[in-house]
């Protein structure tokens, strides 16, 4: 069985070559543009997600520079991970937002080949000890599931500590890229073990995480918003061809910088480019994915195509920071 790095499995596919099949465009429900005031509400959460890329030694003291200074009143409770075998994470409390914050690091492309846990593209059921009562028909990406399990109990303990210390009634979970996938799984996990608070999630550039039953469970039980940026292809891998599906709740940043709230589970962009891209896995061979990964990560940032730049955190954060 072919195994890929947990952080690279969905990024490597983007570099693979091949001819895409002719797509069939889906008819979408009405799309609602967001106002400047609505876009501004995402700003603190984008900084929290960006701060998850900082070393725990700085998030533990909230001294990570710009991304920490943007939410200066934040009170850290715990942080961990080594950025290699375990993604960075932190938990704390935001008095101004009156919420506990949970954040997970995304893919560090400067280390991606050295990082990591091997991960299969296959799906598997959730760990019944961590996700009691969740149907076995629900399956998630094996690598994403493994990554979430590494820190699950530590994050749970930290969230309980934050709730107790600050009398919190809300928990907000954020992340970008791989961090968004881990955060979505935390969004399912934490409410199974914590009562008396509400949960919400802001997930940037998130790949597909699980099957249709998983997406349906998320829609039925969670309040989450996933933010997709321009022509970023990461949110449309792994492919539906492999049985992966997104939950609802997409907000898409358009090419002109406007933001749209998009109903339904599919990608919002009604263009041939993105409809075709959604079927990328149908044409990509596993050997091409493996060979492509080394090419992708040895290519400088400036040489990467626009579709990869649209996944980088700077592009997403710049699109919504209304300074």
N, C-alpha and C positions, 0 to 999 in steps of 0.2 A: 504494500500500500504506500502511495506517495504521501510524504508529509511536508508541510510548509511551515515556516515561522509564523507564530500567532500574529505578529505585527505586520507581516508582509503578505499574508495570503491574499488579501483583497487588493493591495497596492500592486503586487506583481502582475496581476492579470491585466492591469491597465496598460502595461508596456508590451503585452503580447500582440503579435500581428495576426492578420487573417482578414478574410472578407466577411462582412457582416451580412446576415440574412435581411431580406427586405422586410421591414417591420409593418405591423398593423397598428395604426394610431387609435388610442382609446378616446372615446368621447368623454370629456370631463364635465363635472358639475361647475357651477359658477365659481369663479375665483375672486376673492375679495382683497383689494389693495389695502395695505396698512398705512395709517397716517404716520407723520413724523413722531407724534407723541406715543403712538403704539410701538414704533420701532425703538424709541428711547428706553422703553421698559426692559428691553433685552440687555441693555448695556452692562449693568453690574454682573449679570450672569455670564456674559462673554469674558469679562475680566477674570471671574472666578474659574472658568474653564481654562483660560490661558495660564493662570497661575499654577495649574496642576502639572505643567511642564517643568516647574521649578523644583530644585532639590529640596527634599524634606527638611534639611537643616535650615532652610530659609522660610519655608511655609510654616514650620513649627513655631517660629518667632515672628512670622508675618513681616519679613524683611526682604522680599523678593523683587523690590524695585517697583516699576510702573504698574505691573499687574496687581501687586499688593496695595500700593498707594491708592489705586482707584477705588478700593473698598477699605478705606483706612480704619474704620471702626470694627473691622472683623476681629473676632477673638478665637484664635486657633485652639483646638482641643487635642488633636492628635494628627500625626502624619507618618507615612512610611513608604516602603518600597525602595528598590535600589536602581530603578530605571533600566534594569537589564533582565534579570530573571523574574522580577516583580515590578509592575508599573507603579510609578509614584501615585500617592493618593493623600488626601488630607480631609479632615473634618473640623468644623468649627461653627461659630454662631455669628450671625450678622444682626446687630441690634437695629440698624436702620431698615432692614427688610423683614425683621422679626422672624427669621427662619434659621434653622440649622442648615449648613451647606456641606454637601458631600461631593468631592471632585476626584476624578481619575485622569491620569495622564494618557495622552494619545500616543501615536506612533512617532518615535524619535527617528527620523530618517537618517540622521548622522550616525546612528548606531545600529540600524535595523538588522544588519546581517549578524552582528555580534550578539544582539539581544536574543534571547530566547527560547521560549518554550516551543517545542514542536507542536503543530496543530494540524489536525486533519480537516479537510474541506467537508467531511461528512458531518451530519447532524446526530445528536444523541439526546436522550431525555435529561431533564434536570435532576440534580442530586436530591433524592427524596428527603435526606436529613436536613438539607438547607432549604428546600422548597416543599415542606409538608403539605399534602392535600392537593398539589398541582397535578393535573392529569398526565399520565404517561404518554398521551397522544401529542403533548407539547414537546417539540424538539428544538434544540438550538445548535449553533455552530460549535463544534467540539472545542476548538481553540479558545473562543470567546468565553465559553463556559468554564474552561480550566482557569483562565485568567481571573475571572470573577471569584472563583472558589478560593484562590490563594489568599485573598484579603477579606473575605466575607465576614468572618467572625470578629476580626479586628475592627472593621468598619462598624459593624453592629454595636460592639461595645462602646466605641467612640461616640456614635450617635446617641446611644442611651445616656452616656455621660453628659453630652451637650444638652440634651433635653432636660435632664435632672438639674444641671447647674444653672440653666437659664429659663426654666419654665416654658420651654418652647412648645408651640402648638403646630408648627409647620416644619417640614423637612424638604429641602430642595436639592436635587441631584443633577450634577452637570458633568459634561465631558465632551471631548472632541475626538473624532476618528475612532481608533480602538478604544479610547477612553469613553466615548459615547456608548459603544457596545457594552462595555463593562457596566457603565452607569445605568443603562436600560435594564440589565439583569439585576443590578442592585435595586432598581425601582420596583421590580417584582419581588425580590427577596425581602427587603426591609419591612414592608407592610405585613408580611406573614409573621413577623416576630415583635412588632411594635404596634400598640394601639393608642388611641387618644390623641393622635396627631394626623394632620393631612399631609399628603405628599404631592410634589410636582417635579417635573424633570425638563431640563433644557439640553438638547442633544445636538451637537454641531457636527456636520459631515459624517453622519453615522452610516456604516454599512448595514446591509440586511443581517439580522441576527438569528432569526428562527423561521419556523414553518408557518403555515396559515393559522393553525391552532394557537401558536404563540402570539401571532399578530392579533387574533381575535381576543385572546386573554388580555393583552395589553389594552386594547380598546375598551374592554368591559370593566377593567379594574383600575386603570391608571389615568392620571392627568399628565400627559407628556407632549412636548412640542419638539419636533426635530427640524433643525434649520439646515437647508441645503443651499449651496452657493453656486450660482451661474452654471457652468458646464462641468462641474466636479463629477467625476464618474464613480467615486468611491461609494456614494449612497445607492448605486444601482448594481453593486456586487456584494456578496455572491448572487448569481443570477436566479431568476424565477425558474429557469430551466432545471436548477438543482433543488427546487422546492422551497426556496426562501421567499419571504414576503415581509413587507413593511407594515407596521401599524399605521393608523391614520394620524393626523396632527402635523402635517408638513407646513412649514413656512419657507418660501423660496425667495432667495435674493436674485433678481433678474439682472441681465447684462447691463441695464442702464442704472442699476443701483436701487431700484424700487423693490419693495418687499410685498409679496402676495401670500395670503393665507389660502391654502389649497385643500379642498375636501378630498376624502378618499385615501386609499392606500398607495396608489401608484405615483410615479414622479409627475410633477406638475407641468413640466415644460412640454408644450404641444409642438415639438419640432421633430423633424425627421431624424436629426442628429441624435437626440436623446432617446427617442423611441428605438432607434437602431442600437444605441449603446446598451439599452436595457437587456438586450439579448447577447451581449458580448461573450458570455460563457458558452453559448451554443457552438461558437466557432473556435474558441481557444482550447488547444490541446494542453494536457498537463505538462508535457515536455517543453512547450513554448513558455508556459508560466514560469517554470523553474529557470530556464535560460534567461527569461526576461528580467527576473528579479535582480540578478547581478548587474545587468545593464542599467536598470532603473536607478539603483542606489549608488552607482558609481558615476552617474551623470550629475553635473552641477545643477544647482537650483535654477540658475539663469537659463540653462539649456533645456529644462523640462518644458513640455508643451503646456499651453494655457490650461488644459483640463487638469493638469496636476497642480499648477499654481493656484487654481480655484479651490483646491483642497487645503492648501497651506493656511495655517492659522492667521497669518497676517492679512491675507486677502479677505477672510471672513470677518475678522475683527474690524478692519478698516471700513468694510462695507456698512457697518452699523453704528460706528462711533460718531455721534453727532456732536462733535466738539465745537 
